[in-house]
Amino acid sequence: MERTLIFTQVNDIHALAVEIALKQKGENCQRIFSADFPDKMYSSIGFDEDYSFNIRSSEFNINGNEISSVWFRRPMLPLVPSSVHPDDVVMVERENTAFIKGVWSSMTDDAFWINPYDSYTKANNKITQTKFAYEIGLAIPKTIYSNDPVKIREFLSNSNNDDEYIYKPFYITEWDERDCRSIIRTTLVKAKQLPSDETLCLTPGIFQQRIKKSYEVRVTFFGSYPIAIRLDSQKHAKSKLDWRVIPPSELNIKLIELPSSIYDKCIQLMKKLGIVFGCFDFIVDKQGNYVFLEVNEMGQFLWIERANPKIKLLDVFCEFLINKQFDFEYKQTENAVRYEDAYKICEENDFLKKDALLHKSKI
């Protein structure tokens, strides 16, 4: 019995929608909540007369030879049970972390992975992405990653009078304070606005020259098959720096054709990173040039279909998982699935609430 495994976490609507859709297509699919290790989920890897692999919980019992594909969607490290003595937490956490990473890396060599486990660290490193993009000839903004106050101040000062610069964190960070939520996103920055050197060096940041945008492009690659959309972020004052601050429905999402030169470089970058799936973000400047920002090897994509139901990303992704080939060409089948339908099933059955009750989470 072949199975698709989805490693995920609580409150992941993408993973749930894909599981629902795959089952509608007649596929055997199982979400795996790896935070349930070690007390609610168990695994064994044996080297006796032959190699053996097993992972089980109260919901499933899976052997390695059953696994045909793996979506490494939102994997979490094991969560130490509260029953563990405080003096033993560090040891138990360390042992379980080593174990689960071994499980992931040795699970199966025959399954089709989105994305391969060995690519996980490399593909999620923004500095590595930028370095590779630069090496293959993608246009990138003038950029410095740094915690060196001298270099940062020099970078922001060595500019023409009309140049502007932005600061980005490596990860979006939020703070809840009483009735107020603070979020660090892309922000305009000037040298005179920087804090003291003692403060500036404490948190490395991404500093880039601001590119004057015509519009933005998100390209989701399912292997070699791309779906490129245009985002009219410059038509709204709030989204000029970061389109994520407004609802997708306001971005006038529409399909576009990706220039062949950009397509070729994206494929090169995916191969250098070792990934088979990725969400690319580009700025298209006033001259029509594509400027690479980043690729998220496990980015969100179903929000596009929700904003524009004509763009069938859920069905494309499911067919990609079923096809199990990098050289994938999407062809709509009679049992095509829609995100709207999967989302409705999720809501009607309170699946996300049930997940929260059954599985462990850091949230």
Residue pairs with C-beta under 8 A, 6 or more apart in sequence:
1 28
1 66
2 28
2 66
2 67
2 68
3 28
3 29
3 30
3 62
3 66
3 67
3 68
4 22
4 27
4 28
4 29
4 30
4 68
4 69
4 70
4 71
4 321
5 29
5 30
5 31
5 32
5 62
5 67
5 69
5 70
5 71
6 15
6 18
6 19
6 29
6 30
6 31
6 32
6 70
6 71
6 73
7 32
7 34
7 70
7 71
7 72
7 73
7 74
7 75
7 104
8 15
8 31
8 32
8 33
8 73
8 74
8 75
9 33
9 34
9 35
9 74
9 75
9 76
9 361
10 33
10 35
10 352
10 355
10 356
10 359
10 360
10 361
10 363
11 352
11 355
11 356
11 361
11 363
12 73
12 74
13 302
13 343
13 346
13 352
14 73
14 300
14 301
14 302
15 31
15 71
15 73
15 74
16 31
16 342
16 346
16 351
16 352
16 355
17 302
17 314
17 339
17 342
17 343
17 346
18 29
18 71
18 314
18 317
18 318
18 321
18 342
19 29
19 30
19 31
20 342
20 345
20 346
21 314
21 315
21 318
21 337
21 342
22 29
22 318
22 321
22 322
23 29
24 335
24 337
24 342
25 318
25 322
25 335
25 337
26 335
27 318
27 321
27 322
30 59
30 60
30 62
32 41
32 55
33 41
33 76
33 355
33 359
33 360
34 41
34 75
34 76
34 77
34 78
34 100
35 76
35 77
35 78
35 79
35 359
35 360
35 361
35 362
36 57
36 78
36 79
36 359
36 360
37 43
37 78
37 79
37 96
37 99
37 100
38 78
38 81
38 92
38 96
38 99
39 81
39 83
40 57
40 58
40 359
40 360
41 55
41 56
41 57
42 55
42 56
42 57
43 53
43 54
43 55
43 56
43 99
43 100
43 103
44 52
44 53
44 54
45 51
45 52
45 53
45 54
45 102
45 103
45 106
46 52
46 53
51 64
52 63
52 64
53 63
53 64
53 106
53 107
53 108
54 61
54 62
54 63
54 64
55 62
55 103
56 62
64 107
64 108
65 108
67 107
67 108
67 110
67 111
68 111
68 112
68 324
69 111
69 112
69 113
69 114
69 321
69 324
70 107
70 108
70 111
70 112
70 113
70 114
71 114
71 321
72 104
72 113
72 114
72 115
72 117
72 120
72 298
73 298
74 298
75 104
76 362
77 96
77 97
77 100
78 93
78 96
78 97
78 99
78 100
79 360
79 361
79 362
80 89
80 92
80 93
80 96
84 92
104 117
105 117
105 118
107 117
112 276
112 321
112 324
112 325
113 276
114 276
114 277
114 320
114 321
115 123
115 274
115 275
115 276
115 277
115 278
115 297
115 298
116 274
116 275
116 276
118 274
119 273
119 274
119 275
119 297
120 297
122 128
122 273
122 274
123 129
123 273
123 274
123 275
123 278
123 295
123 297
124 297
126 145
126 170
126 206
126 294
127 145
128 273
129 269
129 273
129 294
129 295
130 140
130 143
130 145
130 294
132 269
132 272
132 273
133 140
133 265
133 269
133 292
134 140
135 272
136 265
136 268
136 269
136 272
137 265
138 262
138 265
138 269
138 290
138 292
139 289
139 290
139 291
139 292
140 291
140 292
141 208
141 209
141 210
141 211
141 283
141 291
141 293
142 208
142 209
143 206
143 207
143 208
143 209
144 151
144 152
144 155
144 206
144 207
144 208
145 204
145 205
145 206
145 207
146 152
146 155
146 204
146 205
146 207
147 200
147 201
147 202
147 203
147 204
147 205
148 201
149 194
149 197
149 200
149 201
152 194
152 200
152 205
152 207
153 191
153 194
155 165
155 207
156 165
156 189
156 190
156 191
156 194
156 207
157 191
159 165
159 209
163 209
163 210
164 188
164 209
164 210
165 188
165 189
165 190
165 207
165 208
165 209
165 210
166 186
166 187
166 188
166 189
166 207
166 208
166 209
166 210
166 241
167 186
167 187
167 188
167 189
167 205
167 206
167 207
168 185
168 186
168 187
168 205
168 206
168 208
169 184
169 185
169 203
169 205
169 206
170 204
170 205
170 206
172 183
172 184
172 185
173 183
173 184
174 181
174 182
174 183
174 184
175 181
175 182
175 183
185 241
185 242
185 244
185 245
186 241
186 242
187 241
188 210
188 241
189 207
194 200
211 283
211 285
211 291
212 285
212 286
213 233
213 234
213 240
213 283
213 284
213 285
213 286
214 234
214 284
214 285
214 286
214 288
215 230
215 231
215 232
215 233
215 234
215 284
216 230
216 231
216 233
216 243
216 281
216 282
216 283
216 284
217 228
217 229
217 230
217 231
217 256
217 258
217 280
217 281
217 282
217 283
217 284
217 290
218 228
218 229
218 231
218 279
218 280
218 281
218 282
218 304
219 226
219 227
219 228
219 229
219 258
219 266
219 279
219 280
219 282
220 226
220 227
220 277
220 278
220 279
220 280
220 299
220 301
220 304
220 313
221 266
221 267
221 270
221 277
221 278
221 279
221 280
222 277
222 316
222 317
222 320
222 328
222 330
223 276
223 277
223 320
223 325
223 326
223 327
223 328
224 267
224 326
224 327
224 328
225 316
225 320
225 328
225 329
225 330
226 258
226 263
226 266
227 255
227 304
227 311
227 313
227 316
228 255
228 256
228 257
228 258
229 253
229 254
229 255
229 256
229 304
229 308
229 311
230 252
230 253
230 254
230 255
230 256
231 243
231 251
231 252
231 253
232 251
232 252
233 239
233 240
233 243
233 251
234 240
235 252
236 246
236 250
238 245
238 246
239 245
239 246
239 250
239 251
243 251
247 307
248 303
248 304
248 306
248 307
249 307
251 307
253 304
253 307
253 308
253 311
254 308
255 311
258 266
259 290
262 282
262 290
266 278
266 280
266 295
269 295
270 276
270 278
270 295
273 295
273 297
275 295
275 297
276 326
277 297
277 298
277 320
278 295
278 296
278 297
278 299
279 295
279 296
279 299
279 300
279 301
280 292
280 294
280 295
281 292
281 293
281 294
281 295
281 296
282 290
282 291
282 292
282 293
283 290
283 291
283 293
284 290
284 291
285 291
301 313
301 317
302 313
302 314
302 339
304 311
304 313
305 311
305 312
305 313
305 314
305 338
305 339
305 340
306 339
306 340
306 343
309 338
309 339
309 340
312 332
312 336
312 338
313 339
314 337
314 338
314 339
314 342
315 332
315 336
315 337
315 338
316 330
318 337
319 328
319 330
319 331
319 333
320 328
320 330
345 351
346 352
